[in-house]
């Protein structure tokens, strides 16, 4: 099982995005603030991520 972490995404990302491709781009850009996380998918306003360098 992969340990996942949630990062709350700002509402402005969802307001600015015109489609799913834009949304993914905005999320990836925002996630650059968290270099130790790898973005997996978005769910209910959160970026679901995996942490780099953590072995379970």
N, C-alpha and C positions, 0 to 999 in steps of 0.2 A: 504494500500500500504506500502511495506517495503522500507525504505530509504536505498539505497545502496551507497557504496563508492568504488572508484577505486584506486587500488595500482598498480603502474607500476612495472612490473616484469623485472628483468635483462635478457638480451638476452642469457646469459650463461645457464640459466635454460632450455631454449628450445634447445640449442645446445647439452647439456648433455643428455637430455631425449631420450631414445630409443623407447619408446612407451607411450601410454596415462597413463598407471599405473605409470611409472617412473615420468612422468611430474607432475601428481598429488602429488606424494611423494615429489618431489623437491619444488613444490609450498607450500605445507603444512610446510615443513621444513623452507622455507624462511619466511613464514607468522608468525613464532614464534617471529620474530622481532617486530611484531605488535600485542601484546597480547589483545588489546582492539577490534580487528577485528575478525570476524568469516568468514572464506573463504566459499563462495557459489559455484562459478564456475569461469572459465577462459574465457576471451573474448578479442580477438585482442591484446594480450600481456599484458592485465591487469587482476589482480585478483579482481573479483567483490565480495565485502564483505558487511557484516552487522556489525554495531557497537554494542558491548556488552553494556548493561546497559542503552541504550538510548530508551526511551519510546516515541512513536509518538502519 
